[in-house]
Amino acid sequence: MSAPPLPEGYAFRAVQKSDYTNGYIETLKVLTTTGDISEAQFHNLVQHWETHSHIYKARAITDASGKIVATGMLVVEKKLIHSCGSVGHIEDIAVAKDQQGKQLGRILIVSLTALARDAGCYKVILDCSEHNKPFYEKCGYKHESCAMVVRL
Amino acid sequence: MSAPPLPEGYAFRAVQKSDYTNGYIETLKVLTTTGDISEAQFHNLVQHWETHSHIYKARAITDASGKIVATGMLVVEKKLIHSCGSVGHIEDIAVAKDQQGKQLGRILIVSLTALARDAGCYKVILDCSEHNKPFYEKCGYKHESCAMVVRL
């Protein structure tokens, strides 16, 4: 499945340490609480992701000014099953509220799914609400099982 | 939630490189195809998990003879949301067919969930079939959302 084109001047790229005040944290607040995160904490986290870049692929879409307006994470898990196959986990898809209607969510999912294919994954999984199911179905995903949670 | 006791002589432990012919691969065949995996491939995979032991926690239950009869994986994902919180992903729970009725599945889930708590995770997620939902509910898990999949 191909992604719709990005709006003029927009770009899909890896999240960087310099994104601390560049809209990444603000965009994720659409999803849930982020808490107070210091610049040092942010640097350490992005460093962790970069050190393990074969596992963590934190990505963002920037607008024409270079500001982050959408985010998504792909985690590549190496398994034993399926001949030591890999599975991609898509996490924390967020689009800034003032950027709705530009298909940025769909571009994120198609782009992260392509990243998973490039990383050799045989499948990609993600969890979503019943409400968001039709969106993911349009992105080529199928509802196959139940996502179970325990909060600690 | 506390785990039922392991049967006499059984143990819960990390998967090791020496487990190539010790029931690990055989147990996972209960779930799906494993393909032909050479000893070198197995060593490389366990090495990858061990190198990233803060992310991958591959665990097994061994019987009184030391043979692996049940398996489970915990992947610890470091996020930005929830004050740079971590989420545990439980994957590839398998119990050898001749070991049913000993509550090994429940022991695995409770033990991996405790590992996630020790690793500082604020929640643990896993996917299961509608059929297996009651089992995970007994382990303290709740059905919260839809698990979506795309095969590549």
Interface residues (C-beta under 8 A of the other chain):
Chain A: Y24 I25 L28 L31 T32 T33 T34 G35 D36 I37 Q41 F42 N44 L45 H48 W49 H52 I55 Y56 M73 V75 E77 K78 K79 L80 I81 H82 S83 C84 G85 V87 H89 E91 D92 T113 A116 R117 C121 Y122 K123 V124 I125 L126 D127 C128 S129 E130 K133 Y136 C139 G140 Y141 K142 H143 E144 S145 C146 A147 M148 V149 V150 R151 L152
Chain B: Y24 I25 L28 L31 T32 T33 T34 G35 D36 I37 Q41 F42 N44 L45 H48 W49 H52 I55 Y56 M73 V75 E77 K78 K79 L80 I81 H82 S83 C84 V87 H89 E91 D92 T113 A116 R117 C121 Y122 K123 V124 I125 L126 D127 C128 S129 E130 K133 Y136 E137 C139 G140 Y141 K142 H143 E144 S145 C146 A147 M148 V149 V150 R151 L152
